[in-house]
Amino acid sequence: MLRSQHAEATRRAVLAAARSLFGKNGYALTSVDEIADAARVTKGAVYHHFAGKEALFRAVLVEVEAELEARAAGAGDPAEPPIDQIVARMNAYLDAALDEELRRIVLIDAPAVLGAELEESAGQDPGHLDMRSFIATAVARGQIIGLDPDVLTHLIRGLAWLGGMRITRASDRDATRAAVGEALDAMLRGLAPATPP
């Protein structure tokens, strides 16, 4: 029991150190040696838990994306119309693009390190499935116009991701965040039926 607790504590320390260094310095400028030093473990301990730097980055990305999804899912008021809830979710995601650590890991390094593989797995992640279910229910109730929920989910999440990329590359991130949010809000509100049920 104590051995498994120690192993998990070591794994958590490595993940925390990797997340901090990837978020601050980026994937390319972070070495496994630096991660081991920051976690106060040996390099062998890092490799015991993760096959290599890319595997460690994937684990960090999964953790960060889960936090982002939880933040987005918790945004907005469940009593509000579905469109308002979707707008709130997208705004929570766009706000994350202002966070240096999250921006570097999710919007800069993930596409560079994982490339097309990242896009191929997008439809199976829990955030996509949760949003798709939410949209499908809203479509069935007539609260969103009758379009394919899976297509809408891909497009809405893609717009949020592109918005995050635009914010990431902007010289004035705050102004770009406001402009992207305004445009996304207008586009998403176009999904509401002309006469609400």
N, C-alpha and C positions, 0 to 999 in steps of 0.2 A: 504494500500500500504506500509506504513512504517513498519507495523507489519510483513508483508511477507519479506520485505528487511532485517529486524532485524533477523528473523528466518533463512533466508538464510545465513546471515553473521555469525550467531552462528554455523550453520551446517558446513560452510567452515572452521571456526576456529577449530572446533572439528576434522574435517578431517585433517587439516594441522598439528595439534598437534599429532594426532594418527599416521600419516605418519612419522613424525619426530621420535617419540618414538619407533614405530615398526621398523623403519629402523636402529635406533641406538642400541636399547636394545633387539629387537626381540619380537615376539608375547607373548611368555610364561612369560617373565619378565616385561611386561607392564601391568599395572592395569588401570581400568576405572577411578579410583581416580586420578592417575597420568595424564591421558589424560585430565580430567576435569580441573585439576590444571594448566596444560600447556596451555589449551585453555582459561583459566580464566572464566570458566563457572561452574555451579553446576553439580554435578553428575546426577541430575534429568534432566538437559538440554541435557546431552549426551543421556540418555535413551529416551528422548522425540523424538530425531532424529534417533536413532539406537536402535534396539531391545536388543542389547548386544554387548559384545566385538567382537564376531565372525562376527556379521552383520557389525560392524564398520570396521573390517579388510577386509571384502569382498568389501566394498565401497572404501577403500584405494587401494586394489588390482585392482579394475576396473579402477580407476584413473591412477595408475602407468602403467598398461598394455596399456591403451589408449595412454599415453605419449610414451611408448616404440614402439607401432605400428606406431605412427606419426613420430617418429625418424627414424624408419626403412623404412617407406614408402617414406620419404623425402630424403633418402640416394641414391646416384648414380645420374646419368644423364639420363633423360628420352629419350635422343637421342641415347643412347648406346644400344647394343643388349640386349635382355631380360636376357640372362645368366649373363651378367655384372651387370644388375640391381638387379637380385636375389642375386648375390654374395655381392653386396653393402648392401642390406637389411640385409643379415645374418651377415655381419661384424658389422653393426650398433648394432645389437642385442648382438653380442659377446662383443662388447665394453661396453655395459651396464652391463655385468657381472663383470666388473672391478669397478663399482660404488657400494660402500658399502651399501647404502640405498636400491637401486634397487635389488642388489644381495640378501640381507636378506629377503626382502618382497616377491619377485617373485620366487627365486630359493631355498630358505631355508624354509621359513615359509609357503608359499602357499601350497606346497605339504604336509607338515606336518599337517596343520590345515584343509585343504579341501580334501586331499587324492584323491581317485578315482573320486570324484565328479568333480574335476578340469579337469581330462582327458575326462570325459563324455561330458563336455560342450565345449571342444576345437574346435570342428568342426562347431560351431555356432557363434563363436565370430567374430566381424567385421574384425579383422586382417586376420583370416583364409579365410573369404569370399572374401576379397580384393585380397589376394594372389592367391586364386583359380581362380578368374576371370582373373587376370593377366596371370597366367599360361595357362588357357584355350585359351585365345586369342593368346598367343605365339605358342601353339600347333597347333591351327587352321591355323596359318600363316606359319607353317613349321619351326619356329625358335627354337623350342624345339622338341625333338623326340616324336613321337606319343604315349604317355602313358596317362593313366587316370589322368586328372588334379587334381581330389580330392585326389587320392592316393599320387600323387607327393607332393601336398600341405601338407598333413599330415606328409609325410616322411621328407620333407625339414624342416618344422617347428619343427618336433621331433628331427632332427639332431642338429638344432640350440639350442634347449632346452638342449639336452644332452651335447652339447659343453659348454653351459653356466654352467651346473652342474659340468663338469670336471674342468672348470676354478675356480668355487666356492670352490671346494675341494682341489685344488692344493696348495702346499706350495709356489711355485713361480708362481703367477697368470699371470704375464706379459709373461713369457716364455710359459706357457701353452696356453695363449690366442693366441700367435703367431703360435704355433704348430697346435692348433685346427683350426685356420683360414686358414692355409695352406692346411690342409687335407680337410676341407669343400670346399674350392675353387676348388681343384682338382676333388672332387666328383661331384660338381655341374656342372663343365665344361663338364663332361661326358654326360650331357643332351643335349648338342648342336648337331645338325645334322652333319653328316660327311661333307656334302657340304652345306653351308648356302644358304638359298633361295635368 
